[in-house]
Amino acid sequence: MKQFEGKFGPAVIQALILCVVRFFTIPWLIWKGAVFRLAALRQATEEDKNTEQTSEFPVFNWFRTAWDGIIFLSWPVTAIIATFALLGGLINGYAEYAFGAFIITVVYGYFAVILMSLAKESLILFLSIALNVERIHAKQAGKSSDNG
């Protein structure tokens, strides 16, 4: 038990940070990452664009960037749906239900990016193997033509 001395308190605090605080901040980090990746894609160099166009996996490249687009658009769409739910309930005289629907929609939309990102990461994990093989093959082909 002496080996646990002074370790239990910091471990509990770190576990709470990881399991509670991080759970509430990770949707923001996922959404922000999608914004940055989409902005970087918009500013990609011509060489990057040519590499994407000549790729043997154009669907993979589209799929990867489309998921970032879906993640990015999820929050604005959630805001629109939540607003319509609130206004629809208020117009029909169901204020307490309207406010509840608004809150539930916002909370679901906020945390939905976690599920979207998990789906993206799971599928891309398998697809990225093929892309990495293509890159390695292209580098080896470039080296063999330089040596030849």
N, C-alpha and C positions, 0 to 999 in steps of 0.2 A: 504494500500500500504506500510505501514511502516514495515509490517512483511516480505516483500520481500527485504528490504534494505540489501545490502551486500550479497545476496543469488543468484541474477541473473547472475552475472559474473562467479562465480564458477560453477553454473549449466550449463551455455553455454559451458564452457571449458570441463566439464565432459561429456556432451552430444556429443561434437565433438570427444573426445577421444573414447567414446564407439561406436559411429556410423561410424567414419571415420578410425581412427587409428586401432581400434580393428578389423575392417573388413579386413584390410590388414595383420594383424598379426595372426588372428585365423587359417588360413590354416596351417601355420607353427606349431602352437601349437597342432593342430589335428594330423598332420603327425608325429610330435615328440612323441606324446602320443602313437600312433600306434607302433612306433619303440620300445619304452620302454616296452609296453605290450607284444610285440612279443619276445623281449629279455628275459623278466621275464618268459614267458611261456616256453622258451627253458631251463631255469634254474630252473624250477619247481621241487619241492621235489617229492619223490615217493608217499607220502601220497596224495598230490594234484592230481597226475596222476591217482592214484587208485580211488579217488573220482570222477574224470571225467569219468573213464571207467565204473563205476557202476551206473552212473547217469541214471535216468529214461528219461532224455532229452539229448541224445547224439547229436541230430541234432542241438539243441539250442546251445550247447557248441561249436560245429563245426562252426555254423553260426556266432557266436560272434567273434571267432578268425579269421575266414575267412575274415570277413569285415575288420579287422585290416590288414590282408595280402593284401587285395585289395587296401586299402588306402596307405599302404606302397609302393606297386608296382606302384601305379598310377604315381608318379613323374618320376621314371626311364623310364617307358613306354612313358610318355609324352616327355621326353628328346629325346628318340629314334625317335618318330614320328616327332617331330619338326625338328630334324636333317635331316631326310629323306625329309621332305617338303622343307627345305632350299636347300639341295643338289640337289634335283630333279628340283627345279626351276632354280637354277644356271646352271645346265647342259643343260637345255632346253632353256636357254637364257632369262628367265623371272626374273631377279634379284630383281626388285622392288616388284613383286608379291611374290617371294620366301621369301623375308625378312618379308613382311606383314604376310604371312602364318605362318612363324616361330614365330613371336611375338604373333599372335592370339592363336596359339597352346599352347605356353608357358603360356600365361595369363589364358586361359581356363583350362589347366591342373593344374595350381596353385590353382585356386578357385574351381575346381571340387571336391576337398576333403571336402569342406563345404557341398555340396549336398550329397556326399557319407556318411559323418558322420551323417547328418540329417536323411537319410534313415535308417542307422544302429540304431540310437537312437530311432527312431519311432517304428521300428519293435521289437527291444529288450525291449522296455518299456513294451510291452504286454507279451513277452515271459519271461521276468524276474520274473513276478508274479508267474508263474508256478515253476520256479527254487527256489524262496524263500519259496514257500509252501513246496517243497520237503525238503529243509534244515530244516525248522521248524519241519516237520514230523519226520525227522531223529533224531533231537535233543530230541524230545518228546519220541520217541521210545527208545532212549538210556537212558533217565531218568527213564522211566517206567521199563526197565529191571534192572536198578540199584536199584530201590526201591522194586522190586518184589522179 
